[in-house]
């Protein structure tokens, strides 16, 4: 008995949900570079590629490469007036922060005062924690906000201030990140609602481990073409995320980017059962959050002929979709964008297909700079969780998952048939 289209759609979305749940579970440690989180995720993807029957592009599917990264696998605490703040929600540690431990006096200033007279402020804060209240900049224009950000970046790398730490009180959403270097001064951003009007006591512990050469891996596989195996369409998605900020706070990374990995695995399964005249390649990158390191390494050490790539599609943040999709490089590759848009107009697979220009903000970028034609596709609408502990599988709607999957299948088949 043939399954209905609705049943098939449900099945694919359900499979994707299971993959995302697995990759964003606590045992994956945020898929970062502590407690083998990245390698656990890579092993899961390798097993999926092997289960599907994909051909490995390199022995055991793995392309190893080193990364330098600052990590926070130990104790991270912040107490103000004896009250412990909630890591990940009340505050975030700067990813480049060195270790910090102790009880400190604070010197608190408005950000405007710091920008107007930095020398006076720094002299007054020597030997203390400098608390910068940025709420006075909430209504400032972009130029002023950028000026303040640049000053903060400069300060945490200065060796001559004697400041014990810098704390920024911010009204903005808190985000974590990854850094390949370590600053001179520890830095923490605290949500404005969590910071008291008067500070009588301030204590903090930030345990760090800087890894100068952590070996991580790209996972690479393909479905060989039946007629022209040396011509390629490539799908990429990064699987790494932000890891831990302390022993108990991890960043699940369901949308960023377990969703992209799930869609890539779903596409791999389809093309394994529907081989094309050309080869379809699947690359799961590590190191994206640390600066596109995995994709850069692949471009510098390619496992296929980059000049033979007809088109590459990078999938990142594809777990929503109530407002359609956006195509980075849509303005650059007009022929391919028009084809993608025409397919969607014909089939009504996603709500809308928007285009934008080039942007070096995901793993398509090293390929694009090397002359490989490519898109970076992400979904719009839905939850706003990003680089925080709330990017969880159970809240990810996968609104456009199946529609985008079918759109990419049809695009892949038609972009090559139109050669």
N, C-alpha and C positions, 0 to 999 in steps of 0.2 A: 504494500500500500504506500503510495507516494505521500510524503509529508507536505503539508501546506507551506506556502511561502512564509506565513506568519510563524509557523513552528520552526522553520529553519532560522528565521531572524532571531527568535527567542533563544534557540540553541547556541548560536554564535555569540550573542551577547552574554549568555550565561557562562559559556566557556571563558570569555574574556574576563568576566567578573571573578572567576576562580583563579585565573592567572594573576590578576591584579591583587586579589586578597593574599595569595601566597607571597608575592614579591614585596608587598607592603606590610607583612606581618612583623611582629617584634623580633622574631628569631633572625630576621634578615638584618637587624641592627641598623636600619635606615639605609642599607646598601652603600654604606660609606667605607672608610679605610681603617676601621677598628673592628676587632673581634671577627675578622674575615667576612664582614657583611657583603662587600663587593664580590668576593669569590664565591660565597654561597649563592648569590644571585646568578653569577656567571655559570655556575655548575647547573643550576636549574634550567637556564636557557639552553645550555649545551644538551641536556637530557631531552628537552623538548625538540630541538633540532634533530637529534638522533632518533627519537620516537617517530617523528614525522617521516624520516628517511632522507633528509637533506644530505647532500654531498658536502663534506668538510672542505673548506678552502685551504686549510692548513692542518697539521697533525692535531687530532683531538679537538678540532674547531677553535683552538685557542691561539691568539696572537698576543704574547705577553709584552709589556712595556712598563717602564718605571715612572712613578709620580713622586713629587715632593709635596707634602701636605701637612698642615697643622691640625691636630686632632684633640678631642676632649673626652677621653675615655674614663676619666676619674671623677672625683668629686667636684661639683659645681654648685655653689650656694651663694645667696645674697640675702642679708638681713639688714633691715632698717628699723631702728627703734625696737629691736628685738623680735620683729615680725619677719618670718621667712617669706620671701616672694616666690612666686610660682615660675620656675624656669620654662621658657618657651611661650608663656602667656603674659607674665608680668615683665619679663626681661629677656634679652638675647645678648650673648657674649659676641663680641666682634670675632669673626673667624680667624683673624691674624693675631689675636691677643696672646701674649705670653702668660705664664703662670702668675697667680696672685693669691696671697693668703695673709689675713690679719684683720685687725681692727684699726680704723683710720678716722681722723678728723676730716671734715669736708669744707671746701670753699665753694659756695654756690653763686653763680652769676647768670644773668640773662645773656642769651647768645649775642644780642645786639651790643652789650657792653664788651664782650670778648672781641667782637669784630672791630669795635671802635678803638679799643686800647689793649691789644693783646699782651704787650709787655708788662703792663701794670697787673693784669689779671694773673699772668703766669708767675710773677714774683710773689703775689699774695697766696698762690696755691702751692708753692713749693713745699714738699714734705706732706702734702695732703692729697685727698681725692678731689679733683676738679669736677664739680657738677655743673653741667651746662644746661640751662633751662631753655629749650628751643621753642617753647609754646609762643613766645613773642614773634616767632617767624612764621607762624601758621598761615597768616594772610599775606606774607611777603611774596614778591614776584619770583619767578624762576631764577633770575640772575642772582638775587640775594640768597636764595636757598642753595644754589650751586656754590656761591662764595663761602657759605658756612660749611658745607660739606667738604670743600677743598681745604679749608682751615683745619677742620677736625682730622682729615687724613694726614695733613702735614704734622700736626701736633703729636699723633701717636708714634711717629717715627723719629721724633727729636730726642736727643740724648742729653740736652743741657737744661732741662726744666726742673728736674727733681720731683716732678709730680708722680704720685704713687699709682694713680689710675685716673681715667677719664670716664665719667658717667654722663650720658646724654638723656635728658628727659624729653620724650618725644610724643606728640599727639598722633603720629602716623602709625600705620600697621607695622608690626614687628616681623622682620624676615631674618632667617639665618643664612649662612653661606659656607663656602669652602675657600681656604687660602693656601697658596703654595709658599708663603713666607710668614715670618713672625715679626710683629711690630716691637717697638721698644717699650711702649707704655700699654698696660692692659686697658681695654675699653669695653664698656657695657652700655647697652641702650635699654632704658626702663620706660615702660608705658606710663604716660602722664597720670593716669588714674591710680596707679599703684605707688606713686611717689608722694610721701607725706609733705605737708607744708613746712614742717619743722623737723630737722634731723638732729636727734640727740645721740644716736649711736649708729655706726655704720661698720658692718663686717662682711667680708667676702672671701670665698675660696674658689679658685679656678685652677684645676689641675689640667696640664696639657702634656701632649707628647708630639714632638715634631719629627716626622719621618722624612729623612733625606732621600730615601730610595725604596719606596713601597712598590712591589711588583703587582700590578693588576693586569687584566686581560681584556682584549676585544674578543668577541665570539663571532665567527665568520662561516657562512655556509651558502649553498646555492642549489637551485634546481637547474641542471644542465639543459641547454637548448637542444631541440631535436634536429634542427637544420643548421643553425648558425650559433654554435655554443660559445664562440668568441665575441659575441655581441651581447651587451648587458643592459638590463634595467635593474636598478639597485634600490632597495628599501633599507633605511637606517633608522635606528632609535637608540638613545642612550639608556642604559639600565642603572647607572650609578645615581646616588642621591647624597644626602647631607650627613648621614650617619647619626652620631650621638652628640648631645651637648650635656655632658655629665652621665652618670650611671643610669639614670632613670628617664631621661628625656630623649626620645628618638623621633626621627622625622620619617613618616611612612612613605611619602612620595608616591601616592596612588596615581594622581594625575600626572605628576612630574617624576618619573616618566614611565611608571609601570603600565600606564595606559598605552603609550606608544609601543612598548615591547609586546603587549597583548595583541595589538592590532597587527604588528609585524608577524607574530607567530601565526595568527589567523590567516594572514595572506600567504605565508609559507605553506600552510596546510592546503590551502586552495590550489596554489600553483604546483605543489607536488602531485596532486590528483589531476591537474589540468596543465601538463607541461606545454611550454610555448616553443615556437621555432628558435627563439633566442633564450639565453640564460637569464634567470632571475636570481639576484644575489641578495642576501639578508645579512646585515652587519649590526650587531649589538655592541655599542661602544661603552667603554668605561671612560672616566676622566672628564666627562663633559662639564660637570659642576666645578671642576678644578681649572677650567680654561680650555675646553674643547681638546683635551690632550689626546684622547683615544683616536678621534677622527684625524687630528694632525699627524699622529704617528702612522696611521694607515696610509694617508696620502704620501707621506715621506717613505713608507715601506709597503707599497701596494701589493696585495695578493692577486690582483687582476690588472689588466691593462686599463689605466684610467682613461686613455684616449678612446677606448672601445665602449665606454659607457654612453648609451644613447640618452638615458635620463636617470636622475637620482631623485628620490623623494624621501625627505627626512620627516619623521613623525615624532612630535614632541607636544605634550599637553593636549591629548585628543580625547579626554574622558568626558567632555561636556557636549555642547552642540545645539542648544536650544535656539541659538542665533546664528547657526551655520558654521562655516569654516573660513579661515583666512589663509591665503597663499602668499608667502614671502617669495619674492622674485617673480610674482605674477606680472609685474610691469616690465620685467626684463625678458622673459620668454613668452612673448605674446601669443605665438602660434600654439604652444602647448597649453597656455592658460585658456585660450579660446576653445580649444578642444575639450578641456576639463569642464568648462562652463557650459558648453553645448551639450555634453553628455548629461549634465545635471538638469539642464532645461528640458531635455527630452525625457529623462527618467524620473525627475523629481526625487532625488535620493537624499539631499540635505536641504535645509531651509534656504541657504544662500551661499554663494561662493564669492568671497571678497578678495580683491588683490591689493598688494602693497609692493613697494620697491624692495631693493636689496637691504639686508640687515644681517650683520654678523653676530647672531645671537643664538645659534645652535649648530649642530654638527654638519649641516650642509655647507657651512662657511669655508672650511679648508678645501673642500672639493670645488666650490665655486671659484675661489681664488686661483685654483689650478686649472680653470677652464672647463670644468665638468658642468654641463647644463643640469640645473636642479631646482626643486621647490623645497620649501619648508612649510609644512601644513600643521596648523593647530586649530582647535575648535573654540567657538565663542559662546558666551552665556553660561548660566549655571553657577556652581559654587565658585567662591573667590579664594579659597584656600591655596596658598602658594608659599613654599619654603617655611612652613610652620607645622606644628604637630597635628593640625586639623586636616591635612591632606590625606584623608583616610579612605579606604576602599568602600566602607559601608555608606558613605555619603556621596560617592561619585555616581552621577546619574547615567553615564554612557548613552546619552540621548541620541547622538548621531553615529554611534559605533557601527551598526550594520550598514547604514546608508553610506557612510564614508568608505567602508570596506568594499562595497559593491561598486562605488564610484571609482575607486583606485584599481579594481580589477578591470573594469571596462576601459579606463584610461590607459592602463598598461597594454592591453591588447590592441587598442586602436592607435596609440602613439607609434607603435612599431609597424602596424599595417599601413600607416600613412607615409611610410618612408618613400 
